[in-house]
Amino acid sequence: MNISIFGLGYVGAVSLACLARDGNQVIGVDIDPVKLELIKSGQSPVIEEGMPELMAAMAKSGRVSVSQDVQHAINNSEISFICVGTPSQENGSQDQTAVLRLAEQLGKALAGKTERHTVVFRSTLLPGTVEGSLKSLLEQHSGKQDGVDFDICFQPEFLREGSSIKDYDNPPFTIVGANNEAAHQQMQRLFGHLPGQYHRTDVKTAETVKYFCNIFHALKITFANEVARLCEGLTVDPFKVMDLVCADKQLNISPAYLKPGFAFGGSCLPKDLRAMQYVAKQADIEIPMLSHVLSSNQIHLQQACKKILALGSRDIGMIGLSFKSGTDDLRESPLVDLAEFLIGKGMLLSIFDPEVNLSRLLGANKRYIEESIPHIGQLMTSDIDHLLANNKVIVLGLNDKHIVEKVLAGLTAEHTLIDLVHLKQVSDIRSRYIGLCW
């Protein structure tokens, strides 16, 4: 395939060398003549393991050329990768000067080309940038239309400095955001041979996932470092602790808990976070990330409350009260907090939870209802059909399969379903559907 790459920093230079190695004809484009001369002479413009040897071999192969001429690069390629930098400005915003200027130049070059062309953005870009300002500039300056005369894609890169060739050849996955089948097929021909799953998605999702992969990496590093500071105060070996934390592949190092959903609660997570915050306070140890987990959880609860109140209905049916499906444990249940908030705002609640049956509650849960939330206990019903029939706003907080099926079967076009559990089977819902989790 004939390819042009704009921007020859780490991502661009490594992509150029690897794509040429895989048999493609590649034109490298950059405004820096020093980089172009280095590549032309078989030298790498970046310091990276394996790059000097690979670039030297590719220069000799005849499959690599360089240019400062955008029109030449577009005319002599069928697909262009955009790898220019998008650094931070002083206020934290993204500096898109280079990519915006390049989009204008690409548009002008596309105006003079008769064949359909694909433009693939690999620069890290704020969600909405490709289909917003960049698409607009390409169409404005080419006089052509995206999806008709040219195609735009976004392919996030996951190359780490120091191991970028290895990362290129062994990606965790390949993600391509595109809005038509032709572009997806073209990209799959280029990258479908790589190990790891190939994911097709839309452009905006592809832009977004890049950010949250990087943020998740930063989050994990910060978590491990805050654990280490706490362990030091407890005179515990943090390496032994984190080795055992990582040994749990069912919950800790897994997709568990990494689904958008409602606030957490129960008898373990909140109290354990508070206990460690107190330990840190006593030892004068700063753990800003862990210290804000509970407040972030509270904000998530408040957001759900605001969205429910915005519907303007006073009659609300709640499915679920315990902190988790399949249990009658009401201790620190976010659904109890939600119910108390709505009651405080004058809402008329009916509550159904198959596990929280007042007649058979025992011990701590019975005392909790009788002493702490007797007003909520009076609002509970064992008749889910009656609840559905008499409330047009339904808040679903249980993910029990049989309960969910019954709720979906009982909904009408007049209902509004507030989903706190991230339903999968929503295609046949006849009511207004509001997912509070995303």
C-alpha positions in Angstrom: 0.0 0.0 0.0 1.2 3.6 -0.7 1.3 5.5 2.6 2.2 9.1 3.6 3.1 10.0 7.2 2.9 13.6 8.4 5.0 14.3 11.5 8.1 12.3 12.2 8.5 12.3 15.9 8.4 9.1 18.0 5.0 7.9 16.6 5.6 9.0 13.0 9.1 7.8 12.7 8.4 4.4 14.3 5.2 4.0 12.2 7.2 4.9 9.0 9.9 2.3 9.7 7.5 -0.5 10.7 5.0 0.1 7.8 7.9 0.1 5.3 9.3 -3.1 6.9 5.9 -4.7 6.4 6.2 -4.1 2.6 4.5 -0.7 2.1 5.8 2.3 0.2 6.0 5.1 2.7 6.6 8.9 2.3 7.6 10.7 5.4 6.6 14.4 5.6 7.9 16.9 8.2 8.6 20.7 8.3 12.0 19.9 9.9 14.6 19.4 7.2 17.1 17.8 9.7 14.7 14.9 10.3 14.2 14.4 6.6 17.9 14.3 5.9 18.5 11.8 8.8 15.8 9.5 7.4 17.1 9.9 3.9 20.6 8.9 5.0 19.2 5.9 6.9 19.4 7.4 10.4 16.7 7.6 13.0 15.4 11.0 14.0 14.5 9.6 17.4 16.6 7.7 20.0 14.8 4.4 20.3 15.9 0.8 20.7 16.1 -1.0 17.4 15.4 2.2 15.3 18.9 2.8 14.0 19.1 -0.6 12.5 15.5 -0.7 11.2 15.7 2.8 9.6 19.1 2.0 8.0 17.6 -1.1 6.5 14.4 0.7 5.3 16.4 3.5 3.6 18.4 0.9 1.6 15.2 -1.0 0.7 13.9 1.8 -1.4 10.5 1.7 0.3 11.0 5.0 2.2 11.2 8.5 0.8 10.8 11.9 2.4 9.4 15.3 1.4 8.2 18.7 2.6 5.7 18.8 -0.2 2.2 18.0 1.1 0.7 17.9 -2.4 3.4 15.4 -3.6 2.7 13.2 -0.6 -1.0 13.2 -1.1 -0.8 12.5 -4.8 1.5 9.6 -4.3 -0.3 7.8 -1.5 -3.8 6.4 -0.8 -3.7 6.8 2.9 -2.2 9.4 5.2 -1.3 9.1 8.9 -1.3 12.3 10.9 1.2 12.1 13.7 2.0 15.8 14.5 2.3 16.9 18.2 -0.5 18.2 20.3 1.3 19.5 23.4 -0.2 21.2 26.5 -0.5 24.9 26.7 0.3 26.8 29.9 -3.4 26.7 31.0 -3.6 22.9 30.4 -5.5 23.1 27.1 -4.4 21.2 24.1 -2.3 23.1 21.6 -3.8 22.1 18.2 -1.9 24.7 16.1 0.1 22.1 14.1 -2.8 19.7 13.4 -5.1 22.5 12.4 -2.6 24.1 10.1 -1.9 20.6 8.6 -5.6 19.9 8.1 -5.9 23.1 6.0 -2.9 22.0 3.9 -4.3 18.5 3.4 -7.6 20.0 2.3 -5.9 22.1 -0.4 -3.9 19.0 -1.5 -7.0 16.8 -1.7 -8.7 19.4 -3.9 -6.2 18.5 -6.6 -6.6 14.8 -6.3 -9.2 12.8 -8.2 -8.9 9.4 -6.4 -10.5 8.9 -3.0 -8.1 9.3 -0.1 -8.1 8.2 3.6 -6.8 10.5 6.3 -6.0 8.8 9.6 -5.3 10.9 12.7 -3.0 9.3 15.2 -2.2 12.5 17.1 -3.9 12.5 20.6 -6.9 14.8 20.1 -9.7 15.9 22.3 -12.9 14.0 21.6 -14.9 15.6 18.8 -11.9 17.3 17.2 -11.7 15.0 14.1 -15.4 15.2 13.2 -15.5 18.9 14.2 -12.8 21.4 13.3 -10.5 19.0 11.4 -13.3 17.6 9.2 -14.6 21.1 8.6 -11.1 22.3 7.5 -10.6 19.3 5.2 -14.0 19.9 3.5 -13.7 23.6 3.3 -10.3 23.6 1.7 -10.8 20.6 -0.6 -14.3 21.4 -1.7 -15.0 17.7 -1.1 -17.1 15.7 1.3 -16.1 13.3 4.0 -17.5 9.8 3.3 -17.9 10.6 -0.4 -14.6 12.0 -1.8 -12.4 11.2 1.2 -12.5 9.3 4.5 -11.3 10.3 7.9 -10.3 7.9 10.7 -8.8 8.0 14.2 -6.4 5.3 15.3 -5.0 5.8 18.8 -1.5 4.7 19.3 -0.2 2.9 22.4 3.6 3.2 21.8 5.8 3.7 24.8 9.1 5.5 24.4 11.9 3.0 24.9 9.8 0.0 23.6 7.9 1.5 20.7 8.9 -1.1 18.0 7.9 -3.9 20.4 4.7 -2.1 21.2 3.9 -1.6 17.5 4.4 -5.3 16.8 2.6 -6.5 20.0 -0.2 -4.1 20.7 -2.8 -4.9 23.5 -5.4 -4.3 20.8 -5.9 -2.3 17.7 -8.6 0.4 17.8 -9.9 2.2 14.6 -12.6 4.8 14.7 -14.2 5.3 11.3 -17.7 6.0 9.9 -17.8 3.8 6.8 -17.0 0.2 5.9 -14.5 1.1 3.1 -12.2 2.9 5.6 -12.4 0.1 8.1 -11.5 -2.5 5.5 -8.5 -0.4 4.4 -7.3 -0.1 7.9 -7.8 -3.8 8.7 -5.7 -4.7 5.6 -2.8 -2.7 7.2 -3.1 -3.8 10.8 -5.3 -6.9 10.9 -2.2 -9.2 11.0 -1.1 -7.8 14.4 -1.7 -9.8 17.6 -4.5 -8.5 19.9 -8.1 -8.0 19.1 -9.0 -5.6 16.3 -11.8 -3.2 17.4 -14.0 -1.2 15.1 -15.7 1.8 16.6 -16.8 5.3 15.9 -14.3 8.2 15.6 -15.3 10.0 18.9 -15.0 6.8 20.9 -11.6 6.1 19.5 -10.4 9.7 20.4 -11.8 9.3 23.9 -10.3 5.8 24.8 -6.8 7.1 24.2 -7.2 9.6 27.0 -8.6 7.2 29.5 -6.1 4.5 28.8 -3.4 7.0 29.7 -5.3 8.4 32.7 -5.8 4.8 33.9 -2.1 4.2 33.7 -1.5 7.4 35.8 -4.2 6.3 38.2 -2.6 2.9 38.8 0.9 4.4 39.4 -0.6 6.9 41.8 -2.6 4.2 43.6 0.6 2.0 44.1 2.5 5.1 45.3 -0.1 6.0 47.8 -0.3 2.4 49.0 3.5 2.6 49.5 3.3 5.8 51.6 0.6 4.2 53.8 2.6 1.0 54.1 5.6 3.0 55.2 3.5 4.5 58.0 2.3 1.0 59.0 5.8 -0.5 58.7 4.6 -3.0 56.1 6.5 -3.9 52.9 4.5 -2.2 50.1 6.0 -4.6 47.5 4.7 -7.6 49.3 1.3 -5.9 49.6 1.1 -4.9 45.9 2.3 -8.3 44.8 -0.6 -9.9 46.6 -3.1 -7.3 45.3 -2.0 -8.1 41.8 -2.2 -11.8 42.4 -6.0 -11.5 42.4 -6.9 -11.9 38.7 -10.7 -12.3 39.4 -11.4 -8.9 41.0 -8.3 -6.7 41.3 -6.5 -7.2 37.9 -9.5 -7.9 35.8 -12.5 -6.1 34.2 -14.4 -6.5 37.5 -15.7 -3.1 38.7 -14.6 -1.4 35.6 -18.1 -0.9 34.2 -19.9 2.4 34.5 -22.6 2.1 37.1 -24.1 3.6 40.3 -22.3 4.6 43.4 -20.7 2.0 45.6 -21.7 1.2 49.2 -22.1 -1.7 51.6 -20.4 -2.7 54.8 -16.8 -2.9 53.5 -15.7 -0.4 50.9 -16.7 2.9 52.6 -15.6 1.9 56.1 -12.2 0.6 54.9 -11.6 3.8 53.0 -12.4 5.8 56.1 -10.1 3.7 58.2 -7.1 4.2 56.0 -7.8 7.9 55.7 -7.7 8.1 59.5 -4.5 6.1 59.6 -3.0 8.6 57.1 -4.2 11.5 59.1 -2.7 10.2 62.3 0.7 9.6 60.6 0.6 12.9 58.6 0.7 11.0 55.4 -0.9 12.7 52.4 -3.0 10.4 50.1 -4.9 12.9 48.0 -6.3 10.4 45.5 -7.5 7.9 48.1 -8.9 10.7 50.2 -11.2 11.9 47.5 -12.7 8.5 46.5 -15.6 8.8 48.9 -16.4 12.4 47.9 -16.3 11.4 44.2 -18.7 8.5 45.0 -21.0 11.1 46.7 -21.0 13.3 43.7 -22.0 10.3 41.5 -25.0 9.8 43.8 -25.9 13.5 43.7 -25.8 13.4 39.9 -28.4 10.6 39.8 -30.6 12.6 42.2 -30.4 15.7 40.0 -31.3 13.8 36.8 -34.3 12.1 38.5 -35.6 15.4 39.9 -35.2 17.0 36.5 -38.0 14.7 35.1 -40.5 16.7 37.1 -42.5 13.7 38.3 -43.4 13.2 42.0 -44.5 9.5 41.7 -41.4 7.3 41.6 -41.0 3.6 41.8 -37.7 2.2 43.0 -36.6 -1.3 42.2 -33.9 -2.2 44.7 -32.9 -0.9 48.1 -30.0 -3.1 49.3 -26.4 -2.0 48.4 -26.1 -5.0 45.9 -28.4 -7.4 44.1 -28.9 -10.7 45.8 -28.4 -9.4 49.4 -30.6 -7.8 52.1 -27.7 -5.7 53.4 -28.8 -2.1 53.7 -25.7 -0.7 55.4 -24.4 2.3 53.5 -26.5 1.4 50.5 -26.5 4.2 47.9 -30.0 3.3 47.0 -31.1 4.0 50.6 -29.3 7.4 50.3 -31.1 8.0 47.0 -34.5 7.2 48.5 -33.9 9.5 51.5 -32.8 12.3 49.2 -35.9 11.9 47.1 -38.2 11.7 50.1 -36.6 14.9 51.4 -37.5 16.6 48.1 -41.1 15.7 48.5 -41.2 12.7 46.1 -43.8 10.0 46.6 -41.8 6.7 46.6 -42.8 3.1 46.2 -40.0 0.6 46.8 -39.6 -3.0 45.8 -36.7 -5.3 46.7 -37.3 -9.0 46.8 -34.5 -9.6 49.3 -35.6 -6.8 51.7 -38.9 -8.3 53.0 -39.8 -6.6 56.3 -41.6 -9.7 57.6 -38.5 -11.9 57.4 -35.7 -9.5 58.1 -33.5 -10.5 61.0 -30.8 -9.0 63.2 -28.9 -5.9 62.1 -30.9 -5.2 58.9 -34.2 -5.3 60.8 -32.8 -3.0 63.5 -31.4 -0.8 60.8 -34.8 -0.3 59.2 -36.7 0.1 62.5 -34.2 2.5 64.1 -32.6 4.4 61.2 -35.0 4.4 58.2 -38.5 3.5 59.5 -40.0 6.0 57.1 -38.5 4.0 54.1 -39.7 0.7 55.5 -43.3 2.0 55.3 -42.9 2.7 51.6 -41.9 -0.8 50.6 -44.2 -3.1 48.6 -44.0 -6.8 47.7 -46.1 -6.2 44.6 -43.9 -5.2 41.6 -46.8 -5.1 39.2 -48.6 -2.6 41.4 -45.5 -0.5 41.6 -45.1 -0.5 37.8 -48.8 0.3 37.2 -48.8 3.3 39.6 -45.5 5.0 38.8 -44.5 6.4 35.5 -40.9 6.9 36.6 -39.1 3.7 37.4 -35.6 3.7 39.0 -33.9 0.3 38.4 -31.2 -0.5 40.9 -31.2 -4.3 40.7 -29.6 -6.4 38.0 -31.3 -9.6 39.0 -32.2 -11.3 35.6 -35.8 -12.3 36.6 -36.6 -8.9 38.1 -35.2 -7.0 35.1 -37.2 -9.2 32.7 -40.4 -8.5 34.7 -39.7 -4.8 34.7 -39.0 -4.6 31.0 -42.2 -6.6 30.3 -44.3 -4.2 32.4 -43.1 -1.0 30.8 -45.2 1.0 28.5 -44.6 4.0 26.3 -45.7 6.3 29.2 -42.9 5.0 31.5 -39.5 6.6 32.0 -36.9 4.0 33.0 -33.9 5.3 35.0 -31.2 2.7 34.6 -28.6 2.4 37.4 -27.3 -1.0 36.5 -26.3 -0.6 32.8 -28.8 -2.8 31.1 -27.8 -4.9 28.1 -31.2 -5.8 26.8 -32.6 -2.3 26.0 -33.5 -2.7 22.3 -37.1 -3.5 22.9 -37.8 -0.9 25.6 -40.9 1.0 24.7 -40.5 3.7 27.4 -38.2 6.6 27.6 -34.8 5.2 28.6 -32.3 7.2 30.6 -29.0 5.5 31.5 -27.5 7.4 34.4 -24.3 5.4 34.2 -22.9 7.0 31.0 
